[in-house]
Amino acid sequence: MRELLLLSMLALSSNLSQAENGVFYLGAGFSYNTVNNITDLAGQDLSAGSWKAFAAVRPINLLAVEADFMDLGGSNSIVTLSPTTCVGVAPPTCSENVHSHGRAYASYLVGFVPIPLPIVDVYGKAGAAHWRLSGTLSNFGGPPSSFANSGTDFAWSIGVQAHVRMVGVRLEYENFNVPRTSGGGKIASLSVFWNPGR
């Protein structure tokens, strides 16, 4: 009985995979990323336009496994220090040049909403993101100091995509936790993807 049940499940899975006309897809696009109030970089924000790429396996209509790379971009800013910090130093010397950069890799389980529109998908993603933030602070009259921090935290996303034959367009919002920031990493993206099996 167990063998029959297993064979039936394998046959059903195979039929569903074939019905999707394309198990694999990959894509890339433009993203706008924000990481606010980075404590280790004098409270500065990382806010930049950049890019992302992704690849996935979608064995059945309702589920996929997806891997994303997100370049979070970089920013440069000048921070004016408080008068108590700059005793005896006149502006504009009393400031710091702050440079920051970030990137992240994410792995997701993707769930698609079963809606009766064959060319449109609405989906949600849950998984984990490994992020890295780095930067330098060049303070007045002294050598620059560097900063780097990384971690792996819960990540989630929602989005909608439309596809015609092998080509599609995706609009998505992603979020993952980054300690010592306000609200973590936030990524809004517009991407194109290719599904060679369709």
C-alpha positions in Angstrom: 0.0 0.0 0.0 2.8 2.4 0.9 4.6 1.6 -2.4 1.4 2.3 -4.4 0.9 5.6 -2.5 4.5 6.7 -3.2 4.2 5.8 -6.9 0.9 7.8 -7.2 2.5 10.8 -5.5 5.5 10.7 -7.8 3.3 10.4 -10.9 1.2 13.3 -9.7 4.3 15.4 -9.1 5.6 14.6 -12.5 2.4 15.5 -14.2 2.2 18.8 -12.3 5.8 19.6 -13.3 5.1 18.9 -16.9 1.9 21.0 -16.8 3.9 24.0 -15.8 5.8 24.0 -19.1 8.9 25.3 -17.4 10.4 24.1 -14.1 13.3 26.6 -14.1 13.4 30.4 -14.4 16.0 33.1 -13.9 15.9 36.9 -14.0 17.5 40.2 -13.1 16.4 43.8 -12.7 16.6 47.2 -11.2 16.2 47.7 -7.4 15.9 50.6 -5.0 17.3 49.7 -1.6 17.3 51.4 1.8 18.9 50.5 5.1 18.2 53.3 7.5 20.0 54.6 10.6 23.1 52.3 10.5 24.4 52.7 14.1 27.9 51.6 13.2 28.2 54.2 10.5 27.3 57.3 12.6 23.6 56.7 12.1 23.7 57.2 8.3 21.3 55.7 5.7 22.2 53.4 2.8 19.7 54.5 0.1 20.6 53.7 -3.5 19.4 52.4 -6.8 21.2 49.2 -7.8 20.4 45.7 -9.2 19.5 42.2 -8.3 19.4 38.7 -9.9 17.6 35.5 -9.1 17.2 31.9 -10.2 14.5 29.3 -9.1 13.1 25.9 -9.5 9.3 25.6 -9.6 8.4 21.9 -9.7 4.7 22.5 -9.1 2.3 25.3 -9.8 2.0 26.5 -6.2 5.6 26.2 -4.9 9.1 27.2 -5.9 12.5 27.5 -4.3 14.4 30.7 -5.2 17.9 32.1 -4.7 18.4 35.9 -4.9 21.5 38.1 -5.0 20.9 41.8 -4.1 23.5 44.5 -4.5 22.4 47.1 -1.9 24.4 49.8 -3.5 26.6 52.4 -1.9 26.4 55.9 -0.6 28.7 58.8 0.4 27.8 61.5 2.9 29.4 64.2 5.1 28.4 64.3 8.7 29.0 67.5 10.7 30.1 66.6 14.2 28.8 68.1 17.4 30.6 71.2 18.9 31.5 69.2 22.0 33.3 66.6 19.8 35.1 69.3 17.8 36.6 71.4 20.5 39.1 73.8 18.9 38.3 72.7 15.4 36.4 75.0 13.1 33.9 73.9 10.4 34.1 72.5 7.8 37.0 70.6 9.2 34.8 69.3 12.0 33.1 66.6 9.9 33.3 63.0 8.9 33.2 61.5 5.4 31.1 58.3 5.5 31.1 55.7 2.8 28.9 52.6 3.0 28.1 49.6 0.8 25.9 46.6 1.2 24.9 43.3 -0.4 22.8 40.3 0.4 22.2 36.7 -0.7 18.8 35.2 0.1 17.1 31.7 -0.2 13.3 31.5 -0.3 10.4 29.1 -0.4 7.9 30.8 -2.7 4.2 30.2 -2.5 1.9 31.2 -5.4 -1.7 32.2 -4.9 -4.0 30.0 -7.0 -5.8 32.7 -9.1 -7.6 32.0 -12.4 -5.3 34.2 -14.5 -2.9 32.0 -16.5 -0.4 34.8 -17.3 -0.4 36.5 -13.8 1.2 35.2 -10.6 0.7 36.7 -7.1 3.2 35.3 -4.6 4.8 35.5 -1.2 8.3 34.4 -0.2 9.8 33.4 3.2 13.4 32.4 3.9 16.7 33.8 5.1 19.1 36.5 3.9 22.8 36.6 4.5 23.7 40.3 4.4 26.9 42.3 4.6 27.4 46.0 5.3 30.8 47.7 5.1 32.1 51.2 5.2 34.7 53.8 6.1 34.6 56.9 8.3 37.3 59.5 7.6 37.2 61.9 10.6 38.8 65.3 10.9 42.5 65.3 11.3 42.8 61.5 11.9 43.2 58.3 9.9 40.1 56.7 8.4 38.4 53.8 10.3 36.7 50.9 8.6 33.6 49.0 9.5 32.2 45.6 8.4 29.3 43.6 9.7 27.4 40.6 8.4 24.7 38.2 9.5 21.9 35.8 8.5 18.3 36.8 9.3 14.7 36.1 8.4 13.6 37.5 5.1 10.2 37.8 3.4 8.8 39.2 0.2 5.6 39.8 -1.7 5.2 40.4 -5.4 3.3 40.0 -8.6 4.5 38.9 -12.0 3.1 38.5 -15.5 4.5 36.4 -18.3 3.9 35.7 -22.0 5.5 32.6 -23.3 9.1 32.5 -22.1 9.4 36.1 -20.9 7.9 37.8 -17.8 8.0 41.0 -15.7 8.1 41.0 -11.9 7.4 43.8 -9.4 8.5 42.8 -5.8 9.1 44.1 -2.3 11.6 42.3 0.0 12.5 42.9 3.6 15.1 41.3 6.0 16.2 42.0 9.5 19.5 43.9 10.0 20.5 44.5 13.6 21.5 48.0 14.7 19.4 49.6 11.9 15.9 51.0 11.7 13.7 48.5 9.9 16.4 46.4 8.3 16.9 46.0 4.6 14.1 47.1 2.3 14.3 46.4 -1.4 11.8 47.3 -4.1 12.6 45.9 -7.5 11.3 45.7 -11.1 12.8 42.7 -13.0 12.5 40.7 -16.1 12.7 36.9 -16.1 13.1 34.0 -18.5 11.4 30.7 -18.3 13.0 28.6 -21.0 10.5 25.7 -20.8 7.4 27.7 -21.6 
